């Protein structure tokens, strides 16, 4: 029983990361019908912004050496600027094109960012020591839990509550919800589409910045493709949870985290190398039973 609870805590921690990434992807899909595969590379930018540009294997901290009250908003600001630039330079001119065109454009943005990181930092993975004290163990009864997992869960809950309050209690939040329901009608009623979409990109950038800090602390290493697997699993989480549903994106993120963690813990050792294949097979099973996802969106809408 203790081991299962330990695995459950690991699953919740991993699911929290996937949920934050899925929220960033789900926000843009809800309004713009854009599946932004470059979101994972926004996370990569936040990770690499912590260190001095260099081809050395061992990284030297730059922004990562600053005090955390300054470092966290600075990293988030950098990622937000990159996200807004991609909107202005790439996605805004393509606003009236089809969803597949936008998706291909996001692939192009992803490769551009990856190659930019390659030119500045080289291709070799880099070891980074960020907030190593967060990996200390905390005893909760008979459970030994890394403090970082508790921090990840608390940060995720705080951000989810903050986004929920923003969407329900602020004027721009209400406009974003209206745009997600029916973008064309929202524009007819006075909602400024570019402003709403820009806010969605900014929020997704903040989420990517936070994930970059948590993930760097957890992994202790950087790679120019490190954000790609996160974006892939988060996209699967969005599909499993229900395309267009932010609640579904969160539920899907925790679901994928649970599946991956439990497969890693309970698969026979010879099969653990094929963990992801089993995870995606389970995803297919879920979609066969509930094609619209676990928490489908209440309405369908067209992107303008």
C-alpha positions as CSV (number, residue, x, y, z in Angstrom):
1,X,0.0,0.0,0.0
2,X,2.8,2.4,0.9
3,X,4.5,1.7,-2.5
4,X,1.2,2.4,-4.3
5,X,0.8,5.7,-2.5
6,X,4.4,6.6,-3.4
7,X,3.7,5.8,-7.1
8,X,0.4,7.8,-6.9
9,X,2.3,10.9,-5.6
10,X,4.8,10.5,-8.5
11,X,1.9,10.2,-10.9
12,X,0.3,13.4,-9.6
13,X,3.6,15.3,-9.8
14,X,4.1,14.2,-13.4
15,X,0.5,14.8,-14.2
16,X,0.8,18.3,-12.9
17,X,3.6,19.1,-15.4
18,X,1.5,17.6,-18.3
19,X,-1.6,19.5,-17.1
20,X,0.3,22.9,-17.2
21,X,1.6,22.2,-20.7
22,X,-1.8,20.9,-21.9
23,X,-3.4,24.1,-20.5
24,X,-1.1,26.2,-22.6
25,X,-1.9,24.2,-25.7
26,X,-5.6,24.0,-24.9
27,X,-6.0,27.8,-24.5
28,X,-4.8,28.4,-28.1
29,X,-6.8,25.6,-29.5
30,X,-9.9,26.8,-27.8
31,X,-9.8,30.2,-29.4
32,X,-7.7,29.9,-32.5
33,X,-8.1,26.2,-33.3
34,X,-4.3,26.2,-33.4
35,X,-2.5,23.0,-32.2
36,X,0.8,24.8,-31.3
37,X,3.5,22.2,-31.4
38,X,6.0,25.0,-30.9
39,X,4.8,25.2,-27.3
40,X,7.3,22.6,-26.2
41,X,10.0,24.8,-27.7
42,X,8.8,27.8,-25.6
43,X,9.6,25.6,-22.6
44,X,13.1,24.9,-24.1
45,X,13.7,28.6,-24.4
46,X,12.8,29.2,-20.8
47,X,15.2,26.4,-19.8
48,X,18.1,27.7,-21.9
49,X,17.5,31.3,-20.8
50,X,18.8,30.3,-17.4
51,X,22.4,29.7,-18.6
52,X,25.2,31.5,-20.4
53,X,25.3,30.8,-24.2
54,X,28.1,28.3,-24.6
55,X,28.9,25.0,-26.2
56,X,30.4,23.6,-22.9
57,X,28.8,20.5,-21.4
58,X,28.6,22.0,-17.9
59,X,26.4,25.1,-18.0
60,X,27.1,28.3,-16.2
61,X,24.0,29.9,-14.7
62,X,23.1,33.4,-15.9
63,X,19.5,34.3,-15.1
64,X,19.4,31.0,-13.1
65,X,21.9,32.6,-10.6
66,X,19.5,35.4,-9.8
67,X,17.3,35.5,-6.7
68,X,14.1,33.6,-7.4
69,X,11.7,36.6,-6.9
70,X,13.5,38.2,-9.9
71,X,14.4,35.0,-11.9
72,X,10.9,33.6,-12.1
73,X,9.2,36.6,-13.6
74,X,12.2,37.3,-15.9
75,X,12.1,33.8,-17.4
76,X,8.3,34.0,-17.8
77,X,8.7,37.4,-19.5
78,X,11.3,36.1,-21.9
79,X,9.0,33.2,-22.9
80,X,6.0,35.5,-23.2
81,X,7.9,37.8,-25.6
82,X,8.9,34.8,-27.7
83,X,5.3,33.5,-27.8
84,X,3.9,37.0,-28.7
85,X,6.5,37.4,-31.4
86,X,5.5,34.0,-33.0
87,X,1.9,35.2,-33.0
88,X,2.6,38.6,-34.6
89,X,5.2,37.3,-37.1
90,X,3.7,33.9,-38.0
91,X,0.2,33.1,-36.8
92,X,-1.5,36.5,-37.2
93,X,-0.8,36.7,-41.0
94,X,-2.2,33.1,-41.3
95,X,-5.2,33.8,-39.1
96,X,-7.8,33.1,-41.9
97,X,-6.1,30.0,-43.2
98,X,-7.1,26.4,-42.4
99,X,-6.2,24.6,-39.2
100,X,-3.8,22.2,-41.0
101,X,-1.9,25.3,-42.3
102,X,-1.6,26.7,-38.8
103,X,-0.4,23.4,-37.5
104,X,2.3,23.1,-40.2
105,X,3.4,26.7,-39.4
106,X,3.8,25.7,-35.8
107,X,6.0,22.8,-36.8
108,X,8.1,25.3,-38.8
109,X,8.3,27.6,-35.8
110,X,9.4,24.7,-33.7
111,X,12.3,23.8,-36.0
112,X,13.4,27.4,-36.2
113,X,13.5,27.7,-32.4
114,X,15.4,24.4,-32.1
115,X,18.0,25.4,-34.7
116,X,18.4,28.8,-33.0
117,X,19.1,27.1,-29.7
118,X,21.6,24.8,-31.5
119,X,23.5,27.8,-32.9
120,X,23.7,29.6,-29.6
121,X,24.3,26.6,-27.2
122,X,25.4,23.7,-29.3
123,X,23.9,20.2,-29.5
124,X,25.4,18.5,-26.5
125,X,23.1,18.1,-23.4
126,X,24.1,20.4,-20.5
127,X,24.1,19.7,-16.8
128,X,22.4,22.4,-14.7
129,X,22.2,22.7,-11.0
130,X,19.1,24.7,-10.3
131,X,17.4,24.8,-6.9
132,X,19.0,21.5,-5.9
133,X,17.7,21.9,-2.4
134,X,14.2,21.4,-3.8
135,X,15.0,17.7,-4.3
136,X,15.3,17.0,-0.6
137,X,13.0,14.4,0.9
138,X,10.1,15.2,3.1
139,X,8.5,12.6,5.3
140,X,4.7,12.5,5.2
141,X,3.8,9.6,7.5
142,X,5.6,6.6,6.1
143,X,5.9,8.3,2.7
144,X,9.2,9.9,1.5
145,X,8.3,12.6,-0.9
146,X,10.7,15.0,-2.7
147,X,9.9,18.6,-1.9
148,X,9.9,19.4,-5.6
149,X,6.9,17.2,-6.2
150,X,5.0,19.1,-3.5
151,X,6.1,22.4,-5.0
152,X,5.0,21.3,-8.5
153,X,1.6,20.3,-7.2
154,X,1.1,23.5,-5.3
155,X,2.2,25.7,-8.2
156,X,-0.1,23.8,-10.6
157,X,-3.1,24.2,-8.3
158,X,-2.4,27.9,-7.8
159,X,-2.0,28.5,-11.6
160,X,-5.2,26.6,-12.4
161,X,-7.2,28.6,-9.8
162,X,-5.7,31.8,-11.1
163,X,-6.6,31.0,-14.7
164,X,-10.1,30.0,-13.7
165,X,-10.6,33.2,-11.7
166,X,-9.2,35.2,-14.7
167,X,-11.6,33.6,-17.1
168,X,-14.6,34.0,-14.9
169,X,-14.0,37.3,-13.1
170,X,-12.2,39.6,-15.5
171,X,-13.5,41.4,-18.6
172,X,-10.7,39.9,-20.8
173,X,-11.4,36.5,-19.4
174,X,-15.1,36.7,-20.3
175,X,-14.1,37.9,-23.8
176,X,-11.7,34.9,-24.1
177,X,-14.6,32.5,-23.1
178,X,-16.9,34.2,-25.6
179,X,-14.3,33.9,-28.3
180,X,-13.9,30.2,-27.5
181,X,-17.6,29.7,-27.8
182,X,-18.1,31.5,-31.1
183,X,-15.2,33.7,-32.4
184,X,-17.1,35.3,-35.2
185,X,-20.1,36.3,-33.0
186,X,-17.7,37.6,-30.3
187,X,-16.1,39.9,-32.8
188,X,-19.5,41.2,-33.9
189,X,-20.2,42.0,-30.3
190,X,-17.1,44.1,-30.0
191,X,-14.4,41.6,-28.8
192,X,-11.1,42.5,-30.3
193,X,-9.8,39.2,-31.7
194,X,-6.1,40.1,-31.9
195,X,-6.1,41.3,-28.2
196,X,-7.8,38.2,-27.0
197,X,-5.5,35.9,-29.0
198,X,-2.5,37.9,-27.8
199,X,-3.6,37.4,-24.1
200,X,-4.0,33.6,-24.8
201,X,-0.4,33.5,-26.2
202,X,0.8,35.5,-23.2
203,X,-0.8,33.1,-20.7
204,X,0.5,30.1,-22.6
205,X,4.0,31.7,-22.4
206,X,3.7,32.1,-18.6
207,X,2.7,28.5,-18.3
208,X,5.6,27.4,-20.5
209,X,8.0,29.6,-18.4
210,X,6.9,28.0,-15.1
211,X,7.1,24.5,-16.6
212,X,10.7,25.2,-17.8
213,X,11.8,26.1,-14.3
214,X,10.1,23.0,-12.7
215,X,11.3,20.7,-15.4
216,X,14.9,21.9,-15.3
217,X,15.0,21.5,-11.5
218,X,13.6,18.0,-11.8
219,X,15.8,16.8,-14.7
220,X,19.0,18.6,-14.0
221,X,20.0,18.7,-17.7
222,X,19.2,20.6,-20.8
223,X,18.7,19.5,-24.4
224,X,17.6,21.5,-27.4
225,X,14.7,19.0,-27.9
226,X,13.7,18.7,-24.3
227,X,10.4,20.4,-24.7
228,X,9.2,18.2,-27.6
229,X,8.2,15.1,-25.6
230,X,6.4,17.3,-23.1
231,X,4.4,18.9,-25.9
232,X,3.6,15.5,-27.5
233,X,2.3,14.0,-24.3
234,X,0.4,17.3,-23.5
235,X,-1.2,17.2,-26.9
236,X,-2.3,13.6,-26.3
237,X,-3.7,14.8,-22.9
238,X,-5.7,17.6,-24.7
239,X,-7.2,15.0,-27.1
240,X,-7.9,12.5,-24.3
241,X,-9.4,15.2,-22.1
242,X,-11.5,16.7,-24.9
243,X,-10.5,19.1,-27.6
244,X,-11.6,22.7,-26.7
245,X,-12.1,22.0,-23.0
246,X,-9.7,23.5,-20.6
247,X,-11.0,21.3,-17.8
248,X,-10.5,18.4,-20.1
249,X,-6.9,19.4,-20.8
250,X,-6.2,19.3,-17.0
251,X,-8.0,16.0,-16.6
252,X,-6.1,14.6,-19.6
253,X,-2.8,15.8,-18.2
254,X,-3.3,14.0,-14.9
255,X,-4.6,10.9,-16.7
256,X,-1.6,10.7,-18.9
257,X,0.7,11.2,-15.9
258,X,-1.1,8.5,-14.0
259,X,-0.9,6.0,-16.9
260,X,2.8,6.6,-17.6
261,X,3.8,6.4,-14.0
262,X,1.9,3.3,-13.2
263,X,3.1,1.5,-16.3
264,X,6.7,2.4,-15.3
265,X,6.1,1.0,-11.9
266,X,4.2,-2.2,-12.6
267,X,5.2,-3.4,-16.1
268,X,7.6,-6.3,-16.0
269,X,11.2,-5.1,-16.3
270,X,11.6,-6.5,-19.8
271,X,8.6,-4.4,-21.1
272,X,9.4,-1.1,-19.4
273,X,11.4,0.0,-22.4
274,X,8.0,-0.1,-24.3
275,X,6.2,1.9,-21.7
276,X,5.1,4.7,-24.1
277,X,3.7,2.2,-26.6
278,X,1.5,0.7,-23.9
279,X,0.5,4.2,-22.8
280,X,-0.6,5.2,-26.3
281,X,-2.4,1.9,-26.7
282,X,-4.4,2.8,-23.6
283,X,-5.1,6.3,-25.1
284,X,-6.5,4.6,-28.2
285,X,-8.7,2.5,-26.0
286,X,-10.0,5.5,-24.2
287,X,-10.8,7.3,-27.4
288,X,-12.6,4.2,-28.8
289,X,-14.8,4.3,-25.7
290,X,-15.2,8.2,-25.6
291,X,-14.2,9.6,-29.0
292,X,-15.0,13.2,-27.8
293,X,-12.6,12.8,-24.8
294,X,-13.2,12.4,-21.1
295,X,-14.6,16.0,-20.6
296,X,-15.8,17.1,-24.1
297,X,-16.4,20.8,-24.8
298,X,-19.9,21.9,-24.4
299,X,-20.1,23.3,-27.9
300,X,-18.3,23.2,-31.2
301,X,-17.2,26.4,-32.8
302,X,-15.5,27.7,-35.9
303,X,-12.2,29.7,-36.0
304,X,-12.1,32.9,-37.9
